[in-house]
Amino acid sequence: MADPGGQNPGILATLGQGVQAMNRLVKLMTSAFPQTTGTSGTATGGAATLPANPVGFIVVTLPDGTSAKIPYYT
C-alpha cells in the first residue's frame, strides 16, 4: 500500500499490520475471558458444597460499570 500523500510509502502497511495484531489480540482475549450470560443464586449439576469462607474475592467490572466480587476457594 502506498501513502496517498506520498510522504511515507510504508505507513499504511504498518498501520494495517497493527490493526491485524489488535484483531488477533481481541480474539485471544475473548476466548480467554468469555462474556458472562447472567448470574444465579444457585447451581445445579451435582456440585459439591462450598466452604463457608472463601479464601478471597476476584473483583470484576461488569459491562454496566458496576463492580462484582467473585469468591475463590482453595
C-alpha positions in Angstrom: 0.0 0.0 0.0 1.2 3.5 -0.7 0.7 6.6 1.3 -1.9 8.7 -0.5 0.2 11.8 0.3 3.4 10.3 -0.9 5.2 11.1 2.4 5.8 7.6 3.7 5.0 4.6 1.3 5.1 2.0 4.2 2.9 3.8 6.7 -0.4 2.2 5.5 1.2 -1.2 5.5 2.5 -0.7 9.1 -0.9 0.6 10.2 -2.6 -2.4 8.6 -0.3 -4.8 10.4 -1.1 -3.0 13.7 -4.9 -3.4 13.0 -4.4 -7.1 12.3 -2.4 -7.6 15.5 -5.1 -5.8 17.5 -7.8 -8.0 15.9 -5.8 -11.2 16.9 -5.5 -9.8 20.4 -9.2 -9.2 20.7 -9.9 -12.7 19.6 -7.5 -14.2 22.1 -8.8 -12.1 25.0 -12.4 -13.1 24.1 -11.5 -16.8 24.1 -9.6 -16.4 27.4 -12.2 -14.2 29.1 -15.7 -15.0 27.7 -18.6 -12.8 28.2 -20.9 -13.7 31.1 -24.5 -14.5 30.3 -26.0 -13.6 33.7 -25.9 -14.6 37.3 -27.5 -17.2 39.5 -28.1 -17.6 43.2 -28.0 -21.4 42.9 -26.1 -24.1 40.9 -27.2 -27.4 39.6 -25.3 -30.5 38.4 -24.1 -32.1 41.5 -21.5 -29.5 42.5 -20.0 -30.0 46.0 -21.0 -27.7 48.8 -18.5 -24.9 49.0 -16.8 -23.9 52.3 -18.4 -21.2 54.4 -15.5 -18.8 54.0 -13.8 -18.1 50.7 -10.0 -17.5 50.6 -10.6 -14.2 48.8 -12.6 -12.4 46.1 -11.8 -11.5 42.5 -13.2 -8.1 41.8 -14.5 -7.6 38.2 -16.1 -4.7 36.5 -19.4 -5.6 34.8 -20.4 -4.1 31.4 -22.7 -1.7 33.1 -19.7 -0.3 35.1 -20.6 -1.8 38.5 -18.2 -4.0 40.4 -18.8 -7.5 41.4 -16.8 -9.8 43.8 -16.4 -13.4 42.8 -15.3 -15.7 45.7 -12.5 -18.2 45.2 -11.6 -21.2 47.3 -8.5 -23.4 47.6 
